[in-house]
Amino acid sequence: MPRALGPKTLRALTDRVQYYRDLGIYDLYRREVDTVEPTPEQMAQIEQDMAHDMENKGAPFKPSVGLSGVVEDPVTALRLIREDLGDCTRCRLHQQGRKQIVFGVGNPEADLMFVGEGPGADEDEQGEPFVGRAGQLLNKMIEAMDLKREDVYIANVVKCRPPGNRTPERDECDTCSPFLYRQIDVIKPKAIVALGAVAAKTLLGLNDTMANMRGQWFDYRGTKLRVTYHPAYLLRDPRQKGEAWKDLQEVMKYLGLEVPKKS
């Protein structure tokens, strides 16, 4: 008689299927076996077959979570994702002057996560997201929420700097975003703030204006997502800082943080 799947095994299988869907792989087939839970030899064969399928699709695969369990420690899980990313050569950005991969930084168990579009020159130099002028403004925005930078988690859609700080192209976002999705699934924030149109469109799969995407909550991967302006845009147009603050106040209310009576 087949054994019922345990909660950890079911969760691991669910996460694995979602991971492949994020990478654009939808045709998965279950083998008929005597038990639901595979033996170690079967696990090795299954992962070998999956790796072969992934390599044929141009996306090298290295499993970070076994089929019979999950990595409970988010620090370890994020490290494994970073190892999977490796010295990434999956898109053209690795050939266009990037110095290093900018993975993400912050509290791996953060209630709040900020997602931007991609690293700039300062970030590429230091290997950490949002450390330039836009990052300094983001730090002030975080402090205005009565939080510290180390309280939140910060990442980008693409992990390599586009040349000349240009906007990441669609195929670059599609190639890199599955690693961001895995970061989100590990951190499990209560709220995500998408900074700018590229982050919002990539995460939500929408081709819409900032005006239409702002001012509402979206259900996203088991959490809530809010869209606001990118700090770099606010540096170019400071008049919109008040609108961004309105967005952040709604996030504060959702997280149960006290909103200052006077801004």
SEDOGU-552499 format. One record per atom (N, C-alpha, C): residue in three letters; x, y, z. Coordinates in steps of 0.001 Angstrom, whole numbers, plus 500000, padded with zeros to 6 digits. Example, Ala and Ser with C-alpha at 12.3 -4.5 7.8 and 13.67 -1.06 7.14 Angstrom:
residues 2
ala513190494310507800;ala512300495500507800;ala513200496700507800;ser512850497750507080;ser513670498940507140;ser512900500030507870;
end
This chain:
residues 263
met500844498801500000;met500000500000500000;met500880501250500000;pro500583502233499137;pro501353503476499148;pro501143504224500453;arg502209504830500940;arg502100505621502166;arg501657507033501827;ala500869507642502724;ala500443509024502526;ala501648509943502652;leu501628510990501874;leu502714511961501945;leu502672512698503273;gly503821512810503927;gly503916513615505134;gly503903515091504789;pro503620515962505763;pro503530517404505474;pro504823517982504924;lys505975517540505426;lys507240518071504921;lys507489517629503481;thr507181516367503197;thr507372515862501840;thr506442516569500868;leu505189516744501272;leu504226517438500423;leu504665518866500158;arg505162519534501205;arg505627520911501043;arg506830520960500098;ala507747520015500246;ala508935519993499395;ala508567519770497938;leu507645518832497702;leu507210518566496332;leu506496519768495736;thr505666520431496547;thr504962521626496081;thr505951522724495711;asp506943522949496571;asp507955523971496289;asp508730523637495024;arg509032522343494842;arg509809521939493668;arg509024522169492377;val507752521785492387;val506916521995491203;val506790523480490894;gln506594524317491931;gln506486525755491719;gln507770526322491145;tyr508912525801491613;tyr510204526256491111;tyr510320526003489614;tyr509912524799489166;tyr510000524494487742;tyr509006525320486932;arg507857525592487496;arg506902526460486788;arg507468527861486626;asp508151528354487658;asp508783529672487547;asp509812529700486428;leu510433528558486181;leu511432528474485122;leu510809528147483768;gly509484528051483720;gly508814527816482447;gly508652526362482080;ile508828525436483038;ile508686524006482778;ile507378523539483405;tyr506467523067482570;tyr505146522692483058;tyr504853521191482889;asp505556520536481975;asp505277519121481706;asp506112518246482632;leu505529517860483739;leu506173516974484707;leu505348515693484808;tyr506031514576484884;tyr505338513288484908;tyr505743512505486150;arg504788511852486764;arg505048511041487945;arg505227509587487546;arg506286509009488036;arg506516507606487774;arg505666506744488701;glu505254505603488198;glu504533504636489034;glu505557503851489848;val505500503971491174;val506411503256492063;val505600502576493145;asp506231501698493884;asp505527500935494915;asp505141501790496100;thr505906502840496373;thr505606503718497493;thr505600505149497008;val504927506007497737;val504878507412497362;val506227508065497571;glu506888507719498654;glu508177508320498954;glu509283507503498280;pro510096508149497413;pro511119507402496689;pro512273506989497589;thr512941505922497198;thr514157505500497887;thr515272506476497544;pro516391506455498277;pro517511507330497932;pro517981507151496494;glu517983505903495997;glu518399505655494615;glu517412506292493638;gln516114506180493946;gln515112506787493084;gln515214508304493108;met515461508867494303;met515638510317494404;met516778510785493525;ala517894510064493577;ala519050510435492776;ala518724510384491294;gln517973509346490870;gln517622509208489464;gln516666510310489026;ile515676510613489893;ile514719511667489570;ile515428512998489398;glu516316513336490335;glu517015514602490235;glu517966514616489047;gln518538513471488701;gln519393513399487523;gln518575513658486260;asp517372513070486192;asp516502513291485040;asp516087514753484944;met515746515348486103;met515343516750486109;met516493517644485671;ala517687517336486155;ala518861518129485776;ala519089518048484280;his518902516847483700;his519079516674482259;his518067517514481502;asp516795517504481955;asp515767518312481306;asp516097519788481377;met516572520248482547;met516895521660482719;met518050522073481825;glu519077521232481724;glu520229521565480899;glu519830521661479432;asn518878520820479007;asn518400520892477635;asn517665522190477365;lys517117522796478411;lys516411524059478262;lys517322525250478521;gly518616525007478737;gly519567526098478881;gly519649526691480264;ala519122526004481273;ala519149526527482646;ala519746525474483556;pro521038525506483795;pro521664524506484664;pro520956524401486001;phe520837523186486506;phe520061522944487711;phe520924522337488805;lys520751522843490014;lys521384522251491177;lys520372522296492312;pro519861521161492763;pro518808521182493773;pro519309521721495093;ser518489522579495722;ser518841523099497037;ser517981522487498124;val516901521809497721;val515998521182498674;val515743519758498228;gly515912518793499120;gly515678517396498765;gly514202517096498646;leu513871516022497933;leu512476515666497746;leu511832515161499016;ser512625514704499979;ser512041514118501184;ser512031515069502369;gly512371516335502151;gly512374517287503250;gly512657518688502748;val512571519659503643;val512813521043503288;val513879521609504204;val514542522656503733;val515516523351504561;val514759524360505413;glu514717524110506710;glu513940524968507593;glu514647526281507894;asp515971526286507906;asp516741527463508266;asp516833528403507067;pro516248529604507125;pro516277530504505964;pro517678530965505599;val518566531068506582;val519946531463506275;val520594530418505371;thr520428529158505729;thr520981528072504922;thr520303528009503560;ala518979528171503547;ala518237528110502290;ala518685529210501331;leu518883530417501842;leu519352531516500990;leu520766531251500493;arg521588530666501355;arg522957530341500927;arg522943529327499794;leu522044528350499885;leu521943527341498839;leu521448527941497528;ile520517528894497615;ile520061529573496405;ile521208530347495775;arg521992531004496631;arg523147531753496109;arg524142530802495439;glu524323529637496021;glu525213528655495406;glu524647528155494081;asp523333527983494007;asp522705527592492745;asp522949528649491672;leu522864529898492077;leu523079531004491130;leu524499530984490591;gly525454530696491475;gly526849530568491057;gly527381531842490422;asp528366531685489549;asp528901532799488770;asp528097532867487480;cys526871533330487595;cys525831533133486589;cys526231533628485193;thr525958532771484203;thr526176533131482797;thr524912532841481987;arg523741532885482641;arg522501532478481995;arg521972533508481009;cys522330534772481147;cys521876535795480204;cys523066536642479771;arg522825537587478890;arg523906538377478290;arg524585539329479274;leu523973539595480414;leu524535540597481321;leu525922540217481833;his526210538929481904;his527528538538482410;his528636538915481423;gln528274539224480185;gln529250539603479167;gln529301541104478939;gln528527541864479703;gln528389543293479428;gln528926544168480552;gly529984543684481209;gly530706544562482121;gly530382544440483588;arg529543543495483964;arg529261543348485395;arg530523542879486130;lys530717543400487344;lys531866542992488144;lys531534541814489032;gln530330541804489566;gln529940540721490467;gln528429540637490542;ile527960539507491040;ile526535539295491245;ile526107539968492544;val524975540640492510;val524417541319493690;val523176540544494099;phe523308539706495117;phe522272538732495449;phe521125539336496253;gly521423539870497420;gly520405540401498311;gly521006540584499687;val520334541349500531;val520889541643501847;val519752541907502829;gly520000541568504091;gly519022541906505121;gly518658540727505993;asn517542540891506678;asn517050539891507623;asn516386538742506859;pro516905537526506974;pro516316536406506244;pro514931536005506748;glu514514536574507871;glu513167536318508389;glu512367537620508469;ala512649538533507556;ala512038539862507588;ala510533539792507323;asp509799540671507990;asp508378540835507699;asp508166541662506437;leu509164542470506082;leu509035543389504947;leu510200543197503990;met509872543103502710;met510891542924501674;met510709543982500605;phe511829544598500195;phe511830545563499106;phe512479544925497881;val511860545118496722;val512389544554495481;val512549545667494451;gly513778545868493992;gly514052546843492944;gly514249546149491612;glu514784546903490629;glu514925546303489300;glu516287545676489064;gly517368546363489459;gly518698545810489227;gly519765546687489845;pro520965546143490039;pro522050546918490646;pro522593547992489707;gly523097549073490322;gly523783550120489575;gly525283550004489772;ala525984551077489446;ala527449551050489503;ala527953550833490922;asp527390551531491900;asp527830551387493286;asp527542549985493807;glu526390549468493451;glu526009548129493900;glu526911547070493268;asp527224547265491995;asp528109546331491293;asp529508546358491902;glu529919547512492386;glu531235547646492998;glu531277546993494374;gln530205547176495165;gln530201546704496546;gln529535545341496736;gly528774544889495754;gly528126543590495865;gly526908543582496761;glu526311544742496987;glu525140544844497865;glu524114545757497216;pro522821545400497243;pro521807546229496602;pro521542547534497348;phe521239548575496588;phe520825549866497127;phe521840550437498111;val523022550732497609;val524050551371498435;val524475552729497865;gly523992553094496688;gly524307554386496091;gly523342555471496564;arg523161556490495755;arg522266557598496134;arg520838557111496326;ala520371556249495428;ala519023555710495576;ala518921554864496847;gly519998554161497162;gly520008553362498379;gly519971554213499630;gln520648555345499590;gln520616556251500743;gln519207556784500964;leu518501557058499872;leu517120557508500012;leu516242556367500520;leu516467555159500028;leu515692554017500528;leu515921553826502018;asn517156554004502474;asn517435553901503911;asn516603554907504702;lys516476556123504180;lys515672557148504859;lys514194556761504861;met513747556171503766;met512356555726503699;met512097554636504739;ile513060553729504866;ile512935552653505858;ile512942553227507268;glu513837554173507516;glu513912554803508842;glu512635555572509158;ala512016556187508134;ala510759556905508347;ala509648555955508775;met509796554687508434;met508823553669508852;met509143553145510242;asp510137553751510907;asp510604553335512232;asp511205551929512181;leu511900551641511073;leu512614550388510909;leu514071550682510584;lys514884549656510652;lys516276549767510250;lys516506548918509007;arg517554549257508284;arg517870548505507072;arg518046547012507359;glu518659546702508498;glu518885545300508832;glu517606544583509269;asp516501545320509447;asp515227544689509796;asp514515544115508578;val514818544641507392;val514111544257506175;val515039543444505286;tyr514500542936504184;tyr515335542268503187;tyr515198543021501874;ile516331543207501187;ile516365544005499964;ile516988543169498843;ala516320543135497711;ala516830542380496562;ala516369543063495276;asn516850542546494148;asn516477543064492842;asn515971541950491949;val515276542340490902;val514796541369489920;val515975540713489218;val516920541513488707;val518130540961488091;val519299541181489037;lys520223540248489039;lys521331540260489996;lys522609540864489422;cys522610541212488147;cys523795541800487515;cys523459543189486987;arg524446544075487028;arg524228545437486563;arg524080545491485043;pro522962546032484549;pro522851546271483110;pro523821547383482705;pro524430547297481530;pro525413548314481126;pro524797549704481075;gly525544550666481623;gly525064552038481643;gly523835552247482499;asn523563551296483400;asn522377551363484267;asn521072551413483472;arg521087550817482279;arg519852550790481489;arg518812549909482176;thr517565550020481723;thr516492549185482247;thr516710547732481824;pro516590546788482743;pro516725545379482352;pro515698545013481287;glu516118544223480320;glu515215543788479265;glu514388542591479720;arg513310542353479008;arg512335541339479426;arg512978539968479593;asp513792539562478612;asp514366538225478701;asp515350538110479860;glu516016539208480199;glu516930539208481343;glu516155539041482642;cys515027539737482737;cys514174539597483927;cys513620538182484027;asp513188537626482902;asp512611536284482909;asp513643535237483317;thr514892535439482910;thr515944534482483228;thr516328534526484696;cys516369535724485265;cys516880535898486630;cys515795535821487703;ser514573536163487368;ser513525536283488381;ser513232535001489158;pro513408533780488586;pro513146532601489412;pro513976532545490691;phe515182533113490665;phe515993533135491882;phe515398534108492897;leu514828535210492417;leu514127536140493301;leu512907535466493908;tyr512158534719493098;tyr510979534032493624;tyr511369533063494739;arg512487532386494558;arg512949531457495588;arg513357532209496851;gln513959533384496700;gln514280534203497876;gln513000534564498630;ile511997534983497899;ile510726535358498520;ile510111534166499255;asp510153532997498621;asp509549531813499233;asp510275531394500504;val511578531659500574;val512347531327501779;val512071532335502888;ile512113533612502555;ile511960534676503561;ile510526534727504087;lys509573534505503204;lys508157534536503572;lys507788535854504262;pro508043536991503630;pro507698538265504259;pro506182538439504360;lys505780539240505316;lys504353539553505424;lys503923540532504333;ala504865541347503863;ala504561542330502823;ala505784542537501938;ile505532542787500666;ile506576543109499697;ile506264544476499109;val507287545309498982;val507145546587498298;val507933546510497001;ala507234546596495883;ala507878546613494575;ala508265548048494259;leu509553548272494060;leu510076549620493822;leu510203549861492323;gly509245550561491762;gly509306550919490361;gly508572549965489440;ala508446550397488181;ala507622549670487213;ala508207548319486847;val509534548226486695;val510134546953486280;val509874545882487324;ala510108546199488590;ala509870545230489660;ala508392544861489734;ala507519545852489640;ala506088545590489752;ala505591544724488604;lys505987545061487381;lys505521544301486216;lys506061542879486226;thr507317542712486650;thr507908541378486678;thr507240540510487733;leu507073541047488930;leu506490540265490010;leu505026539939489735;leu504280540900489248;leu502843540716489075;leu502474540141487715;gly503422540145486776;gly503109539664485433;gly502132540564484712;leu502183541851485027;leu501274542820484421;leu502044543776483523;asn501388544265482511;asn501933545334481681;asn501012546531481839;asp501200547245482946;asp500287548322483312;asp501094549530483769;thr500407550621483978;thr501061551847484406;thr501242551864485912;met502195552672486370;met502379552842487805;met501121553399488448;ala500440554284487753;ala499219554887488303;ala498172553823488604;asn498070552823487750;asn497083551768487956;asn497533550738488981;met498848550515489072;met499338549497490003;met499472550021491422;arg499683551318491592;arg499789551885492929;arg498403551969493579;gly498432552113494916;gly497190552381495636;gly496334551166495931;gln496873549961495778;gln496093548759496068;gln497025547645496513;trp496439546673497189;trp497182545494497612;trp496976544377496605;phe498037543637496329;phe497961542469495473;phe498287541228496307;asp497544540159496088;asp497892538868496675;asp499014538262495842;tyr500099537887496507;tyr501268537434495751;tyr502045536384496532;arg502107535176496014;arg502903534094496585;arg502694533947498098;gly501454534001498498;gly501133533812499899;gly501347535026500772;thr501649536175500173;thr501828537394500948;thr501115538549500250;lys501353539766500713;lys500740540947500129;lys501814541814499483;leu501468542417498367;leu502427543234497618;leu501852544612497351;arg502694545619497542;arg502325547015497286;arg503354547621496328;val502902548461495446;val503773549091494450;val503989550552494802;thr505236550996494712;thr505539552414494885;thr506673552798493949;tyr507049554071493989;tyr508073554578493090;tyr509468554103493510;his510325553921492524;his511717553572492788;his512429554799493357;pro513296554627494352;pro514020555783494915;pro514786556593493871;ala515308555940492839;ala516017556682491787;ala515064557643491075;tyr513824557226490883;tyr512826558101490273;tyr512504559270491200;leu512438558990492497;leu512142560066493459;leu513269561084493499;leu514502560663493237;leu515606561620493163;leu515461562517491943;arg514913561970490880;arg514698562771489664;arg513472563655489781;asp512479563209490528;asp511245563978490686;asp510834563967492158;pro511459564819492982;pro511175564837494429;pro509724565132494766;arg508979565683493806;arg507571565998494089;arg506762564740494402;gln507250563583493965;gln506507562335494183;gln506850561652495507;lys507729562272496298;lys508092561657497573;lys506880561531498496;gly506011562522498450;gly504806562460499279;gly503909561296498896;glu503814561009497601;glu503000559883497150;glu503626558558497595;ala504954558475497510;ala505629557262497966;ala505423557053499460;trp505440558138500205;trp505222558027501645;trp503818557534501957;lys502844557932501154;lys501484557419501334;lys501459555896501151;asp502188555426500141;asp502259553979499909;asp502871553269501113;leu503950553836501635;leu504640553205502768;leu503786553250504037;gln502985554283504181;gln502091554352505341;gln501078553209505316;glu500593552877504137;glu499662551747504026;glu500354550438504385;val501614550323504016;val502380549135504385;val502551549075505896;met502831550215506506;met502985550271507954;met501696549843508655;lys500578550324508164;lys499296549959508761;lys499075548453508665;tyr499401547881507521;tyr499203546450507325;tyr500094545636508261;leu501317546120508499;leu502255545409509367;leu502036545709510844;gly501090546599511151;gly500822546940512542;gly501816547920513135;leu502506548671512276;leu503454549676512759;leu502720550997512960;glu503188551751513942;glu502556553030514241;glu502923554059513165;val501913554673512610;val502115555688511568;val502189557058512221;pro503245557829511962;pro503362559164512563;pro502150560033512196;lys501679560802513161;lys500531561672512898;lys500886562788511939;lys502143563232512010;lys502603564274511104;lys503784563754510314;ser503748563934509006;ser504836563455508138;ser505843564571507959;
end
